[in-house]
Amino acid sequence: MVKLSDFLRISEAAEYLGVSPNTLRNWENAGKIAAHRHPVNDYRLFKKEDLDALLEMLDEPDHRSPSSKPR
């Protein structure tokens, strides 16, 4: 059984990741992270484990932006 308490709202998820809600929406639209929808109001919801996986992927050396790579 899925509990709504297992999910973060977009503002909470964005704060957790350290990005803006618009960035998180863009990532969801680009398929970088899956958003689930609230059954009543259709708001975006994100699983914390999905956010943690995204953070781990972004921390990998191959996925850093070119400007942040050591020279």
HELIX and SHEET records of a PDB file:
HELIX    1   1 LEU A    4  ASP A    6  5                                   3    
HELIX    2   2 ILE A   10  LEU A   17  1                                   8    
HELIX    3   3 PRO A   21  ASN A   29  1                                   9    
HELIX    4   4 LYS A   48  ASP A   59  1                                  12    
HELIX    5   5 PRO A   61  HIS A   63  5                                   3    
HELIX    6   6 PRO A   66  SER A   68  5                                   3    
SHEET    1   A 3 PHE A   7  ARG A   9  0                                        
SHEET    2   A 3 ARG A  44  LYS A  47 -1                                        
SHEET    3   A 3 HIS A  36  ARG A  37 -1                                        
END                                                                             
